[in-house]
Amino acid sequence: MKSTRRWAYAAWLVLIGAFALLHALNLRADFPNHSPWISDWAKYTDEGWYGNAAIRAHLFDRWHLPGDFNPAVALPVWPFLEWLLFFVTGVTIQAARGLAVAVFFVNLLLSYLLLRARGPRWMALLALTLLATSPFLYCFSRLAILEPLLTALTLAALNLAVRLPQIRRRGLASIVIGLLFALMLLTKTTGLFLLPALAWAILLALWKERASALRCALIALASAAVAYGIWVSLVIRLGLWTDYKYLFRVNSYPKPAQWYWPLLSLWWSVHGCLWMDRILAPLAGLLAVCAIVGATAYARKSAWPRTFLLDPVVGASLWAVAGCVFFMAYQNHPQPRYYALAAFFCVFLVAKGAGDLLGAEGFLPGMGACALVAAAIAVAVNGLWTLNFATHPQFTFVDAAGRLSAFLDHHSNGNRLLLSISSDELSLIAHVPAICDDFGTQDLPEKIGDYKPAWFATWNDIDPGTLQDIHTRYSLEQVASFRAFDDPDRNVLVLFKLHPLPNGQVRDPETQNLNVELPGDTIYIDVD
């Protein structure tokens, strides 16, 4: 029996490893086309934006462009890791994505260690199976974006938190947890909404020693505040405070006029959980609701609800998912990639819930068996979906970037500087020098006056506001287009040559209508 069990576990690990390795294949490939996450902006912007400091430092000998979008001032951890990596690999999209996939592998290990600390081995392996076969995580863990690293730092901190009762030097461990939280904030500021999850894990793990629990929580909070404060002080000292503040200003989205907009936004954010998985996300929610109802209405009849909810991993998972949803409701801007971290914790709830139900009494093991059947169906469906993505790679965007770069080489007249919303992504893929037309601390008319780009690239159509800003100094000539991706609103990258106005003329948008096609322009796409 022991030998059979060992072989079964070995085969299970091979299955998990095989699906995990699929993430590392064809790293140049597009974000999978015709997926439910078709509209996510990350696939043509975020990889370049949040690594642009590393890209610029290696390609153009300066990590900071005054007036442009410089997120590394507030979010330095990911670009720093890329900067180190590029010394070995050079600046390539494969290297950046390979780093993200390596972090995903670390996340699988940390997930196993976290669940193994609170339950049997099969439960932890079930979670890994659900994570490795997830098509949602396959798509987003292969992008060089911030969510995989934020997940890794969160899981590392939680692993320490749930093990605090076994750690002798709890004060030192608490300092490390605080430093990890500071790194979370310096990886992505939404890490702030994960503070309740970390606090809950610390307090609940040490609930029987409440004085020690409170002391550890305060030490962790203090070390995080000191570490983050040191970074902010450095930013101010280096004169980069404007770039730091801009990251928060640019991520402030307009809110509806109705007084009840938070309810509408919350609904859309909760509904967005279905992006993660249409089986596992509802199942995680159902298990949480059943446990909460059972803990309040049937606490005397069954110990499972209370035991389940008071587990530090379960409580932290619930707070983590709630934090992600609350952040998106507050921003009124849910995007699929924002759920990449929450997906891990939904899987933890399913695996832990099924495992605890099977060990309970009465009719509860039957509920656990139903949860396992649902999880098995999810593995089968998701596994086939992920295999389909992995075996049908497409390379439209990297090909488009390469052809655009070649076009600039043949027609540049010495100036290859490109203005585009996908500027940093094109720099990462094809080493095109570029600035962003949408984000930056300078107004666009002033920025193009300082940097003098020779080219402009847009997706499918031209925003009237952008056209007005460009028209202050340039006329536009549409010269090429390159098909890429699947979104009908963003599947053609259109290239324009910018022609300076005669005699250095600068048009005044207050006295002229500049958001329409003007004499001297050659524009074949819509201004919309």
N, C-alpha and C positions, 0 to 999 in steps of 0.2 A: 504493500500500500504506500509506504514511504517513497519507494522508487518510482511508482506510477505518478505520485503527486509531484515529485521533483521533475519528471519528464513533462508533465502537464504545465507546470510553471515555466519550464524552459521554453516550451513551444509558445506559451502565451507571451513571454518576453520577446521571442523572435518576431511574433506578429506585431507587437507594439513597436519594436525597433524598425521593422520594415516600413510601417506607415510613417514613423518619425523621419526616416531617411528620405522619404519622398519629398519632404520639405526642402531638402538640399539640392534637388535636381533642377536643372534648367533655370538657374537663378536670373538669367537675362530675360526670361519670358515675361510677357505681359501679366498684369493682374488678370486672373481668368475672366474671359469675356462671357457675357450672357449669364451672369450670376445674379442672385437677388440683391447684390451690393453694388450694382452697376453705377450708381450715382455718387459713390464715395469719392471725395476730392483727393484723397491721399495718393491714389495711384498715379497722379500726374503732377503733384505739387510737394507733398509733405516730406518725401525722402530727400529731396534737394533742400527744401527750406530748413529743416531742423539739423541738417548736416552741413549747411553752407559754410560755416566757419572752417571746418576741416577741408572742404573742397577748395575753397579760396586760398587757404594757407599753402596747400600743396601745388595748386595750379597757377595761382596769380600772386603768390608771396605776400598776401595780406588777408587776414581772417575777417576784418571788419571793413565794411563799406559805409562811410558816413551818408546818412540819408536813406539808405536802403533798409531792407528787412534784416535785422541782426538778432535772431532769437537766442543765439548762444550766450548773450549777455545775461539772460534770465534762466536759460536752460543749458548749462554747459556740459553736463555729464556725457550725453550721447555723442555730441560732436568731438569731445575730447577722446573718447574711445575710438571713434573713426579716424581722428588725426593720428593716433598711435598706429592703428592698423594700416593706414595708407603709406606709412614709411616702408612697410614690408610688401604690400600688394600693389601699390600705386592706386590712383583714384579710378575705381571702376564700380559699376553698379553691382557686379557680382560680389565684390568684396564687402560692400555696405550691406547687401542682403545676406551674405554669408554670416556676417556678424550677428544680424537679427536672428537667423536660424540657429546659430550657436547658443544664443540667449534662450531660444525656445527649448533647446535640449536641456539647458540648465533648469528651465522652468519645470520640465517634466520631472527631473530629479528632485527638485525642491518640493514639488507637489507630492511625490511619493513619500519623502521624508516627513512632510507635514501630516499626511493621513496615517502613515505607519505609526506615528507617535500616539495616535488616538484610536487605532483599530487594527484588525487583522490584515495580513498581506494581500489577500484576494481583493479586499475593498480598495486598497491603494492601487492595485493593478487594474481594477475596473475603472477607476478614475483616469488612469493613464491611457487606457484603451479609448475611452470617450474623448479625451483630449487629442490623442494622436490621429484619430479617424475623423475629427471634426473638419468639414470643408470650410467652415467659417474661419477657424484658426489656421487652416492650411493657407487660405488666401491672405490673411492679415499678418501671420507670423513670418511670411516671406518678404514682407515689405520692410525697408529700413526706416521704420517709424518709431515713435517713442513708447508705444504701449507694451511691447515685449520686455523692454528693460524695466519699465515701471512695475510690471508684474513680477519680475525677478527680484527686485529690491523689496517689494511688499511680501513676497513669500519668504525671503530670507529673514526679514524682521519677524514675521509670524512664527517661523520655525524656532527662533530664539525665545519668543514670548511664551509659547505653549510649553517650552522645556524649562522655564524659570524655576519651577519647584525642584528640579534635579540639579540645578546649577549652584555650585557653592558661592562663587563670587557674583552674586546677583547684581550688585551695583555696577560692576564692569560690563556685564551683559546688557544692562539697561542703557548704559552709555552707548554701546554698539547699536542697540535698537534705535536710539535717538539719532545717531549719525546716519543710519540707514534711512530713517524718515527724512532727514535733511536732504540726502541724495535723491530720495523720491521727489521731493519738491523741486530740486534742481534738475530733475529729469523731465518732469511734467508737473505743472502747478496744480493739476487736478488731484495730485497726491494728497493735497490738504483734505479732501473729502474722504480719505481713507484713514484719517486719524481716529475716528470712533472705532473702526475695526481693530486697530492696533491697541488702543486703550482697553477695549473690551477683552481682548486676548490676554493682556497682562493682568488685568484685575480679576478675571475669572479663573485664570490658571493658579493664582495665589489667593483665591477667595477665603480659604481656611486660615490664611495668615494676612489679615486685612491691613495691618500696619505695614508689613513688608510689601504688599501689593501697591499701596498708595505711595510708598517711598520709591519703588521701582518706576511707577508711572511718572512721578515728578522728576526723577533723575533723567528718564528718557526724554521727557518734554524739554527739560532744561538744556540737555546736550544738543537736541535738535535746534532749539532757539539760538544757542551760541554759534553752532556751525553755520546755520543759515545767515545769522547776523554778520558773521565774518565775511561771508561772500557778498552780501549787500553792501557792507562797508567798502570792500574792495571795488565794487562796481562804481560807487559814488566817488571814491578817490581817483579812479581812472577816467572820470568824466563821462561815464556811459549810462547815467541815470535816465536820460531821455529814451534810449533804446530799451532799458528795463521796463519803464512805465508803458512804452508803446505796446509791448506784448499783451498787456492786460486791456489796454484800450481797444486794440484791434480785435480782441476776442469777446468784446461786449456787443451782443447782437440785439437788434431792436425788438421791443416787446409789443404785443398787440394792445390796442386801446381799451379792450374790455376789462372790467375790473376782475373778472373771473379767469383771466388768461392763465394764472398759475395752474388751475385745474385742467385746462386744455393742454397745456404744456406737459403736465405730469402724465396725462393720459397717453400722449404721443411718446413720451419717454418710456413708460411702462410697456406700451405696445411695441416699442422698438426692441424689447428683449427678444421678440420672435426672430429678429435678425440672427441671433446667436444660434438658435435651434428651435424648430417648431415642436419637438418632442421633449427635449431635456429642459428647456426653459420653463414651459408650463408645469412639467413634473416637479422641478425644484420649487416652484411657487406653491404647488399643491401640497407638497410635503411640509413646507414651512407653515402654510395656513392650517393644515391638520394638526401640526404640533402645537401651534399657538392656541387653537380652539380646544385641543385636548388638555393643555396645561391649565386652562381656565375653567373648563366645564366638566372635565372628566379626570381631574388630577388624582382623585381618590381611587379610581378604578384601574388606572394604569400609570406606571412610573415612566413609561417611554417618553411622553411628550416633554416632561420636565428635564429628564436626563439628556434628551436630544438637544434641547434649547440651551442647556447650561454647559454643553461641551464647548470649549474655547474655539475650536475650529468651526463649528456650526455657527456660533454667535458672530465670530469674525467674518465668516462668509456672508451671513445675512447683512451685516453692517457694510461690507464692501459693496455688495450689489446695490443696497439702498443708497450708499454714497454716490455711486456712479449714476444711478437713475436721478437722484436729487440734483446732481450737478447739471445733467442735461436738461432737466426741467427748469432749473434756474436760468440756464443760458438760453432756453427755448431754441435749442439747436442740436437735436439728436443726429448723430452720424454713425453709420455702422461700426467704424473703427473704434469709437469710444467704448464699445461693449466688449472689446477683445480681452480686457482684464476681467470684467464681470463674468465672462464665459467660464473662466477657470473656477470661480467660486460657485457658479450654478452647478458645475459638474461635481464639486466637492459635496454640495448639499444632496445631490442625487445618490452618490456613492455612499456617503455616511448615513443618509436616511435609509437606504435599502439595507445596509449592513446592520444598523441598529434595530430595524423592524424585524429582521429575520431572527434576531436574538431575543426578542420580546416574548410576551405571553399572550394567550388567547387568540383572537383573530388577527393580531398584528402581523405575524409571520406571513399570512396570506397576502397582506398589503405589501410586504417586502418582496414577496415573489412576483407580484404584479409590477412593482417598480423595476425589478430585474428584467422582466419580459420587455417592458417598455425600453429599458436601456439597451437590451439586446437588439431590438428592432432599430433603435437609433444607430447602433454600431453598424448593422448591416446596410442600412440606407446611406448613412454618412460615409461608410467605407467605400461603397461603390461610387458615390459622388466625388469623393476625394481622388480615387483612382482615375476617374474620368478626367478631372482637372490635370492630374499629374502626367497622364499619357497623351494629352492633346495640347501641348504648349504652343503658344503663338508669340511672335516677336515683332508685332507691328510697331510698337512705340520705339523700341531701340533702333529698328530699321528707319523709322521716320526721323529720329534724332540724328542718326548717322547721315542720312541723305540731306537733311537740313544743314548739318555742319559742312558737308562737301559742297553744297551750293554756296555757302558763305565763303569758303576757301576760293572758289572760282570767280566770285563776283564782289569781293569785299573792298577792293581798292585801299587795302591797309586798315580798314576798320571793321572788325567782326563783332562789335559789341551789340548784343541783342536785348531788346526790351520785351518781356513776356511774363505772364502769370506763371508759366512753367519754367522760368529762367534758371533756377538752381537745379531743377531736375535735368534740364538739358546740359547744364555744366557737368553734372555728375555722370551722365551717360556719354556725352560726346565732347566734353571739355570746351564747350562754347562759353566765352566770356559774356556774362549777362547780368541784367538788373531787373527787378520786379516792377511791373506796371501797376500793381494793385496795392501792395503793402510797402511801407517805408515811412520814416519819420519826416521826410521832405515831401511837400506837395509835388505831384508829378511834373507840372510845368517847370518848376525850379530844378527838379532832379534831372530831367532830360537836358536842361540848359547847362548843367554842370558836367554831366557825363557824356553828352552828345552821342547817343546810340545811332547806329546806321541802319538797324533792322528792327522790325516789330513782328511778333508772332502771336496769334490769338487762336482760340478754338471756335470754329464754325461761324461766328459772327463777331461784330465789334460792339462793345459797350459804348453808348453815346457819350458818357462822361469821360471815358478813356480817349475816345476820338477827339473830344473837345480839348483835352489837355495836350494831346499830340499836335493838334492843329495850331496851337499857339506858336510853334516853331518849325513845324514840318508839314509837307504834303506827303501823301502815301501812294505807293505804287504796288499793287498786288502782283507778286512775281512767281509764287509757287504754292503748292498745297501738298500735304502729306497725310495719307489716311492712317489712323491709329485708333485702337480701342473700339468699344461697342456702344457707348452712350450716344444716342441720336443727337444730343445737344453738344457733345464733345467727341466727335469721331474724325474730325478733319483739322489738322494743324495748318493754319494758313499763314504764309510768310509775306511780309511787306518790306519794301525798301523805303527808307525814310529820306526824303529830299529836303534839305534845309531851305527855308524861305529866302528869296533873293535879298542880298545886302544885309543879311543877319536880322531881317525883320522879325518882330515879335508881335503877334496878333493879340488883341485885347478881347477876352470872352465877354466882357461887360458891354461892348459896343458892337460885337459881331456874333452871329449864330454859328458856332464852330462845331456843333455836335451832329452835323449832317455832311454828306459828301460835298466837297468844294471844287471849284475849277482848279485843275492841277492834280487832282486825285484820280487814281485808277482803282476802283473798289468794286468787286463783283459779288461780294457776300453781303448779307444783311447788316444794317446798323440797328441793333436791337438790344 
